[in-house]
């Protein structure tokens, strides 16, 4: 996650292979969340496909995917309905980072 003016970040190492990073970007009026792993990575041609419904990446004997292939599609729908953006950065053999941003209202008054 980029840092700069008006930025506060928090990083947590959840395990030896997963890291969660949170950031509040005052200058962008957004909150950003990233989850990184040290897995097998995702090929460039598959990176946008992982957000499609019922798509599972893998299929080899050692990396056969489990689940329904809906998790990231649901995440994308929720993030975009709230005015945010979701994406993945990945390098084969090194892991992936899934990130999203959501807009933050400032000066919200209570009724």
N, CA and C of each residue as an Amber inpcrd file, in Angstrom:
protein
   333
   0.8280000  -1.1700000   0.0000000   0.0000000   0.0000000   0.0000000
   0.8760000   1.2380000   0.0000000   0.5630000   2.2250000  -0.8340000
   1.3820000   3.4230000  -0.8670000   1.2060000   4.2300000   0.4110000
   2.2510000   4.9490000   0.7970000   2.1370000   5.8250000   1.9480000
   2.3800000   7.2450000   1.4900000   1.9890000   8.1630000   2.3150000
   2.1800000   9.5550000   1.9490000   1.4320000  10.4500000   2.9030000
   1.2130000  11.6940000   2.5030000   0.5570000  12.7000000   3.3150000
  -0.8340000  12.2340000   3.7450000  -1.1160000  12.3090000   5.0350000
  -2.4360000  11.9490000   5.5290000  -2.7140000  10.4640000   5.5220000
  -1.6740000   9.6620000   5.6060000  -1.8360000   8.2130000   5.5360000
  -1.5050000   7.5850000   6.8710000  -2.3550000   6.6640000   7.3040000
  -2.0700000   5.8660000   8.4780000  -2.2260000   4.4140000   8.0770000
  -1.2740000   3.5780000   8.4530000  -1.3420000   2.1760000   8.0660000
  -1.1340000   1.2770000   9.2700000  -1.6450000   0.0760000   9.1610000
  -1.4840000  -0.9650000  10.1670000  -1.2450000  -2.2650000   9.4270000
  -0.2020000  -2.9800000   9.7970000   0.0750000  -4.2750000   9.1930000
   0.0790000  -5.3360000  10.2750000  -0.5570000  -6.4520000   9.9900000
  -0.5970000  -7.5810000  10.9050000  -0.1310000  -8.8200000  10.1730000
   0.7720000  -9.5630000  10.7570000   1.1730000 -10.8370000  10.1860000
   0.2770000 -11.8870000  10.8140000  -0.6270000 -12.4460000  10.0010000
  -1.5920000 -13.3970000  10.5030000  -1.0210000 -14.7980000  10.6370000
  -0.0580000 -15.1190000   9.8130000   0.6510000 -16.3950000   9.8940000
   1.9540000 -16.2080000   9.1350000   2.6930000 -17.2730000   8.9910000
   3.9550000 -17.1780000   8.2640000   3.7300000 -16.8700000   6.7960000
   2.4970000 -17.0600000   6.3060000   2.2630000 -16.8970000   4.8750000
   1.1990000 -15.8680000   4.5190000   0.5140000 -15.2590000   5.4960000
  -0.5470000 -14.3040000   5.1960000  -0.3360000 -13.0290000   6.0010000
  -0.4340000 -11.8770000   5.3280000  -0.2960000 -10.5780000   5.9670000
  -1.5000000  -9.7190000   5.6110000  -2.0410000  -9.0070000   6.5920000
  -3.1560000  -8.0960000   6.3900000  -2.6560000  -6.6850000   6.6120000
  -2.9450000  -5.7780000   5.6950000  -2.5520000  -4.3750000   5.8320000
  -3.7840000  -3.4940000   5.6740000  -3.9340000  -2.5360000   6.5670000
  -5.0430000  -1.5930000   6.5180000  -4.4790000  -0.1930000   6.3990000
  -5.1120000   0.6500000   5.6150000  -4.6450000   2.0170000   5.4870000
  -5.7910000   2.9880000   5.3580000  -5.6480000   4.1600000   5.9650000
  -6.6150000   5.2370000   5.8280000  -5.9220000   6.3690000   5.0950000
  -6.4330000   6.7280000   3.9420000  -5.8200000   7.7420000   3.0930000
  -6.6860000   8.9940000   3.1160000  -6.3560000   9.9310000   3.9980000
  -7.1500000  11.1470000   4.1520000  -7.2000000  11.9520000   2.8490000
  -6.1000000  11.9970000   2.1440000  -6.0480000  12.7890000   0.9170000
  -6.8720000  12.1730000  -0.2000000  -7.1550000  10.8730000  -0.1080000
  -8.0120000  10.2130000  -1.0910000  -9.4130000   9.9880000  -0.5510000
  -9.6040000  10.2500000   0.7500000 -10.8650000   9.9630000   1.4230000
 -11.2770000   8.5140000   1.1890000 -10.3310000   7.6210000   1.4640000
 -10.5760000   6.1980000   1.2380000  -9.8620000   5.3700000   2.2950000
 -10.4050000   4.1960000   2.5140000  -9.7360000   3.2010000   3.3330000
  -9.3120000   2.0820000   2.3830000  -8.1310000   1.5330000   2.6320000
  -7.6120000   0.4650000   1.7830000  -7.2800000  -0.7450000   2.6440000
  -7.5780000  -1.9120000   2.1130000  -7.2850000  -3.1680000   2.7930000
  -6.5660000  -4.0720000   1.7970000  -5.4790000  -4.6850000   2.2490000
  -4.7380000  -5.6330000   1.4160000  -4.4700000  -6.8950000   2.2160000
  -4.6050000  -8.0290000   1.5570000  -4.2620000  -9.3160000   2.1430000
  -3.2640000  -9.9730000   1.1950000  -2.0880000 -10.3100000   1.7450000
  -1.0190000 -10.9040000   0.9360000  -0.7270000 -12.3180000   1.4070000
  -0.3380000 -13.1570000   0.4650000   0.0840000 -14.5110000   0.8130000
   1.3680000 -14.8500000   0.0770000   1.9550000 -15.9540000   0.4510000
   3.1790000 -16.4160000  -0.2060000   2.8970000 -17.7200000  -0.9430000
   1.7270000 -17.7890000  -1.5630000   1.3100000 -18.9870000  -2.2780000
   1.9510000 -19.1070000  -3.6470000   1.2960000 -19.8750000  -4.5100000
   1.8460000 -20.1760000  -5.8260000   1.7240000 -19.0200000  -6.8060000
   0.8830000 -18.0420000  -6.4960000   0.6850000 -16.9090000  -7.3930000
  -0.3610000 -17.2040000  -8.4500000  -0.7040000 -16.1750000  -9.2090000
  -1.7340000 -16.2710000 -10.2500000  -1.1420000 -15.7620000 -11.5540000
  -1.3100000 -16.5270000 -12.6130000  -0.7900000 -16.1410000 -13.9280000
  -1.4710000 -14.8550000 -14.4070000  -0.7590000 -14.0140000 -15.1510000
  -1.3380000 -12.7540000 -15.6260000  -2.6760000 -12.9220000 -16.3550000
  -2.8120000 -13.9610000 -17.1670000  -4.0580000 -14.1730000 -17.9130000
  -5.2370000 -14.5210000 -17.0090000  -4.9690000 -14.9860000 -15.7940000
  -6.0310000 -15.4030000 -14.8830000  -6.4100000 -14.3490000 -13.8510000
  -5.6700000 -13.2810000 -13.7540000  -5.8720000 -12.3120000 -12.6620000
  -7.2460000 -11.6640000 -12.6660000  -7.7790000 -11.2870000 -13.7910000
  -9.1210000 -10.6890000 -13.8100000 -10.2000000 -11.7530000 -13.7350000
  -9.8960000 -12.9430000 -14.2090000 -10.8730000 -14.0350000 -14.1860000
 -11.2290000 -14.4740000 -12.7690000 -10.3250000 -14.3000000 -11.7960000
 -10.6010000 -14.7680000 -10.4410000 -11.7890000 -14.0470000  -9.8110000
 -12.1950000 -12.9050000 -10.3760000 -13.3330000 -12.1520000  -9.8530000
 -14.6460000 -12.5180000 -10.5370000 -14.6060000 -13.4590000 -11.4740000
 -15.8130000 -13.9120000 -12.1650000 -16.4760000 -15.0330000 -11.3670000
 -17.7940000 -15.1380000 -11.4980000 -18.5440000 -16.1800000 -10.7970000
 -18.1570000 -17.5660000 -11.2810000 -18.0340000 -18.4780000 -10.3420000
 -17.7740000 -19.8990000 -10.5730000 -16.4150000 -20.1860000 -11.2100000
 -15.5110000 -19.2170000 -11.1810000 -14.1750000 -19.4300000 -11.7380000
 -13.2360000 -19.8400000 -10.6090000 -12.5010000 -20.9100000 -10.8410000
 -11.4730000 -21.3760000  -9.9240000 -10.1860000 -21.5330000 -10.7140000
  -9.1240000 -20.9900000 -10.1670000  -7.8290000 -21.0560000 -10.8410000
  -7.0540000 -22.2270000 -10.2410000  -6.4110000 -22.9720000 -11.0530000
  -5.6590000 -24.1400000 -10.5960000  -6.0580000 -25.3270000 -11.4460000
  -6.1520000 -26.4620000 -10.8110000  -6.5870000 -27.6430000 -11.5400000
  -5.5120000 -28.6870000 -11.7040000  -4.3050000 -28.3850000 -11.2060000
  -3.2740000 -29.4050000 -11.2620000  -3.5250000 -30.4010000 -10.1450000
  -2.8530000 -31.4870000 -10.1610000  -3.0380000 -32.4960000  -9.1210000
  -2.6660000 -31.9820000  -7.7370000  -1.7070000 -31.0600000  -7.6420000
  -1.2780000 -30.5680000  -6.3330000  -1.9860000 -29.2970000  -5.9070000
  -2.5810000 -28.5550000  -6.8290000  -3.2100000 -27.2780000  -6.4810000
  -4.6790000 -27.2440000  -6.8990000  -5.3530000 -28.3690000  -6.8010000
  -6.7580000 -28.4200000  -7.2010000  -7.5850000 -27.5210000  -6.2830000
  -8.3300000 -26.5710000  -6.8720000  -9.1100000 -25.6440000  -6.0460000
 -10.3120000 -26.3240000  -5.3930000 -10.7030000 -25.7760000  -4.2480000
 -11.9120000 -26.2310000  -3.5690000 -12.8590000 -25.0460000  -3.4600000
 -14.1030000 -25.2940000  -3.1260000 -15.0790000 -24.2200000  -2.9970000
 -15.9270000 -24.0950000  -4.2340000 -16.7030000 -23.0140000  -4.2690000
 -17.6550000 -22.8180000  -5.3650000 -17.1850000 -21.8370000  -6.4280000
 -16.1500000 -21.0760000  -6.1220000 -15.7190000 -20.0580000  -7.0730000
 -16.5680000 -18.8030000  -6.9990000 -17.2220000 -18.5650000  -5.8680000
 -18.0720000 -17.3880000  -5.7150000 -17.4870000 -16.3260000  -4.7900000
 -16.5430000 -16.6730000  -3.9370000 -16.0550000 -15.7550000  -2.9130000
 -15.5790000 -14.4210000  -3.4440000 -14.6660000 -14.4290000  -4.4020000
 -14.1340000 -13.1640000  -4.9240000 -15.1590000 -12.4200000  -5.7690000
 -16.0550000 -13.1440000  -6.4380000 -17.1250000 -12.4870000  -7.2050000
 -18.0530000 -11.7290000  -6.2560000 -18.3670000 -12.3310000  -5.1090000
 -19.2090000 -11.6620000  -4.1130000 -18.4780000 -10.4560000  -3.5270000
 -17.1960000 -10.6150000  -3.2190000 -16.4090000  -9.4890000  -2.7100000
 -16.4160000  -8.3270000  -3.6990000 -16.2130000  -8.6320000  -4.9700000
 -16.1940000  -7.5920000  -6.0050000 -17.5350000  -6.8660000  -6.0610000
 -18.6180000  -7.6010000  -6.0030000 -19.9520000  -7.0030000  -6.0410000
 -20.1670000  -6.0610000  -4.8590000 -19.8100000  -6.5080000  -3.6640000
 -19.9850000  -5.6840000  -2.4650000 -19.1380000  -4.4160000  -2.5390000
 -17.8550000  -4.5730000  -2.8690000 -16.9490000  -3.4220000  -2.9330000
 -17.4250000  -2.4150000  -3.9680000 -17.7880000  -2.8790000  -5.1570000
 -18.2100000  -1.9560000  -6.2110000 -19.5430000  -1.2830000  -5.8920000
 -20.4540000  -1.9750000  -5.2180000 -21.7290000  -1.3550000  -4.8260000
 -21.5370000  -0.2650000  -3.7800000 -20.4290000  -0.3160000  -3.0780000
 -20.1110000   0.7300000  -2.1020000 -19.1770000   1.7920000  -2.6870000
 -18.9810000   1.7770000  -3.9880000 -18.1740000   2.8000000  -4.6460000
 -16.6850000   2.5520000  -4.5880000 -16.2820000   1.3190000  -4.2990000
 -14.8660000   0.9980000  -4.1910000 -14.3260000   0.2690000  -5.4000000
 -13.1110000  -0.1800000  -5.2410000 -12.3780000  -0.8810000  -6.3030000
 -11.6600000  -2.0590000  -5.6770000 -11.5820000  -3.1750000  -6.3940000
 -10.8790000  -4.3630000  -5.9210000  -9.9580000  -4.8650000  -7.0320000
  -8.7820000  -5.3660000  -6.6460000  -7.8350000  -5.8590000  -7.6450000
  -6.8770000  -6.8450000  -7.0040000  -6.1200000  -7.5090000  -7.8510000
  -5.1050000  -8.4550000  -7.3850000  -3.7920000  -8.1500000  -8.0890000
  -2.7120000  -8.2720000  -7.3340000  -1.3580000  -8.2120000  -7.8680000
  -0.7180000  -9.5370000  -7.5080000  -0.0170000 -10.1430000  -8.4510000
   0.5060000 -11.4740000  -8.1880000   1.7460000 -11.7470000  -9.0200000
   2.5760000 -12.6170000  -8.4840000   3.7570000 -13.0750000  -9.2020000
   3.8370000 -14.5860000  -9.0140000   3.9060000 -15.2900000 -10.1190000
   3.9730000 -16.7460000 -10.0450000   5.1560000 -17.1870000  -9.1890000
   4.8880000 -18.1120000  -8.3030000   5.9170000 -18.6360000  -7.4270000
   6.2330000 -17.7800000  -6.2150000   5.6060000 -16.5990000  -6.1110000
   5.9170000 -15.6950000  -4.9880000   4.6860000 -15.3190000  -4.1680000
   3.4930000 -15.4320000  -4.7380000   2.2900000 -15.1060000  -3.9760000
   1.4520000 -14.0230000  -4.6110000   0.4020000 -13.6500000  -3.8920000
  -0.5770000 -12.6850000  -4.3880000  -0.9410000 -11.6840000  -3.3050000
  -1.3660000 -10.5120000  -3.7370000  -1.9240000  -9.5040000  -2.8410000
  -3.2650000  -9.0780000  -3.4070000  -4.3200000  -9.3120000  -2.6280000
  -5.6590000  -8.8650000  -2.9830000  -5.9270000  -7.5890000  -2.2020000
  -6.3620000  -6.5470000  -2.8980000  -6.5920000  -5.2410000  -2.2700000
  -7.9380000  -4.6850000  -2.6810000  -8.4990000  -3.8650000  -1.7880000
  -9.6710000  -3.0950000  -2.1550000  -9.6530000  -1.7620000  -1.4340000
 -10.3140000  -0.7930000  -2.0370000 -10.4970000   0.5090000  -1.4110000
 -11.9900000   0.7830000  -1.3190000 -12.3550000   1.5470000  -0.2980000
 -13.7290000   2.0050000  -0.1200000 -13.6810000   3.4810000   0.2240000
 -14.5860000   4.2710000  -0.3520000 -14.6110000   5.6940000  -0.0190000
 -15.0590000   5.8950000   1.4340000 -14.5400000   6.9500000   2.0380000
 -14.8870000   7.2940000   3.4100000 -15.4850000   8.6890000   3.4050000
 -16.6540000   8.8200000   4.0090000 -17.2660000  10.1430000   4.1310000
 -16.6010000  10.8840000   5.2640000 -16.3940000  12.1810000   5.0720000
 -15.8250000  12.9830000   6.1470000 -16.8680000  13.9690000   6.6580000
 -16.7680000  14.2930000   7.9190000 -17.6800000  15.2700000   8.4890000
 -19.1150000  14.8120000   8.5800000 -19.3190000  13.5260000   8.7420000
 -20.6700000  12.9820000   8.8170000 -21.3410000  13.4600000  10.0980000
 -22.5340000  14.0040000   9.9930000 -23.2460000  14.4820000  11.1660000
 -24.3260000  13.4930000  11.5620000 -24.6020000  13.4320000  12.8680000
 -25.6490000  12.5200000  13.3480000 -26.9830000  13.2370000  13.3630000
 -28.0370000  12.5040000  13.0820000 -29.3710000  13.1100000  13.0070000
 -30.0640000  13.0730000  14.3370000
